[in-house]
Amino acid sequence: MKRYVLAITGASGPIFGIRLLGELLKHAQVHLLISHNTFPIIAEETGLYWADDPAEKIGSHFATDRICFFEDGNMHAPAASGSFQHHGMFVVPCSMKTLAGIASGYANNLIERAADVTIKEGRPLLLAPREMPFSPIHIENMLKLSRIGVKIAPPVPGFYPRPDNLDQMIDFMVGKWLDQFGIGHDLFRRWGTKDNSNE
Ligand SMILES: Cc1cc2nc3c(=O)[nH]c(=O)nc-3n(C[C@H](O)[C@H](O)[C@H](O)COP(=O)(O)O)c2cc1C
């Protein structure tokens, strides 16, 4: 079975990471890293209160044992080491603080360290930076990472699948992120096709 690392950081839009997690679990084991700054935003934006005992609550929310959850202060987690094998890492959404930490190689918490290790080991890394507008500092950090092959894929919706509601717009974004890793899905209708079967 494949294995991915998914980090959810304290930008608006943790629902994107939560929805991505649901899709990844159909295919893979997921090492899930959620920054402590994110839990209040998850509560505020989704009504899910995961701060106390997140491993138990997230496991029962998704009814799976495929999730391995780690606190962002746990520098002993598997993803902190290059010897831990995985098929790539997503940071969805990615705050400007985590973006800066990854771009500078500061590795100040488990998420930044896991991204640093993913880069040094030459594994796929995708960031979904979320801020509006971006400052020149943010853009420089993104450019620096893009130049070394990190996928910079912010949550920017497309309207050609004619979304009827917010769920479909979120599915479009999740599908685009999965595409970057070659992970199959039927989350949106592709250009030139008639329905989500994409044939
Ligand atoms: C409700 C709320 C929304 C936020 N939205 C964003 C955002 O969209 N982008 C961002 O870069 N930071 C945002 N922040 C600030 C980050 O949470 C803050 O910089 C934090 O230190 C990020 O830490 P982390 O990357 O370790 O999760 C938000 C904070 C709050 C409380």
The ligand as a MOL file (V3000), in Angstrom:
LIG
                    3D

  0  0  0     0  0            999 V3000
M  V30 BEGIN CTAB
M  V30 COUNTS 31 33 0 0 0
M  V30 BEGIN ATOM
M  V30 1 C -8.7960 32.2750 11.7890 0
M  V30 2 C -7.3810 32.3950 11.2770 0
M  V30 3 C -7.1550 32.3500 9.9200 0
M  V30 4 C -5.8460 32.4460 9.4300 0
M  V30 5 N -5.6660 32.3890 8.0800 0
M  V30 6 C -4.4130 32.4310 7.5830 0
M  V30 7 C -4.2080 32.3120 6.1850 0
M  V30 8 O -5.1340 32.1480 5.3930 0
M  V30 9 N -2.9270 32.3100 5.7330 0
M  V30 10 C -1.8500 32.4330 6.5800 0
M  V30 11 O -0.7330 32.4130 6.0980 0
M  V30 12 N -2.0260 32.5690 7.9260 0
M  V30 13 C -3.2680 32.5780 8.4440 0
M  V30 14 N -3.4570 32.6900 9.8040 0
M  V30 15 C -2.2920 32.8780 10.6650 0
M  V30 16 C -1.5720 31.5630 11.0000 0
M  V30 17 O -2.4650 30.6880 11.6760 0
M  V30 18 C -0.3490 31.8460 11.8770 0
M  V30 19 O 0.6450 32.5330 11.1200 0
M  V30 20 C 0.2630 30.5950 12.4640 0
M  V30 21 O 1.4140 30.9560 13.2070 0
M  V30 22 C 0.6370 29.5770 11.4090 0
M  V30 23 O 1.3100 28.5160 12.0460 0
M  V30 24 P 1.4720 27.0900 11.3600 0
M  V30 25 O 1.9210 27.3060 9.9590 0
M  V30 26 O 2.4920 26.3730 12.1850 0
M  V30 27 O 0.1370 26.4180 11.4120 0
M  V30 28 C -4.7470 32.6020 10.3120 0
M  V30 29 C -4.9930 32.6350 11.6930 0
M  V30 30 C -6.2900 32.5380 12.1600 0
M  V30 31 C -6.5160 32.5850 13.6530 0
M  V30 END ATOM
M  V30 BEGIN BOND
M  V30 1 1 1 2
M  V30 2 1 2 3
M  V30 3 2 2 30
M  V30 4 2 3 4
M  V30 5 1 4 5
M  V30 6 1 4 28
M  V30 7 2 5 6
M  V30 8 1 6 7
M  V30 9 1 6 13
M  V30 10 2 7 8
M  V30 11 1 7 9
M  V30 12 1 9 10
M  V30 13 2 10 11
M  V30 14 1 10 12
M  V30 15 2 12 13
M  V30 16 1 13 14
M  V30 17 1 14 15
M  V30 18 1 14 28
M  V30 19 1 15 16
M  V30 20 1 16 17
M  V30 21 1 16 18
M  V30 22 1 18 19
M  V30 23 1 18 20
M  V30 24 1 20 21
M  V30 25 1 20 22
M  V30 26 1 22 23
M  V30 27 1 23 24
M  V30 28 2 24 25
M  V30 29 1 24 26
M  V30 30 1 24 27
M  V30 31 2 28 29
M  V30 32 1 29 30
M  V30 33 1 30 31
M  V30 END BOND
M  V30 END CTAB
M  END
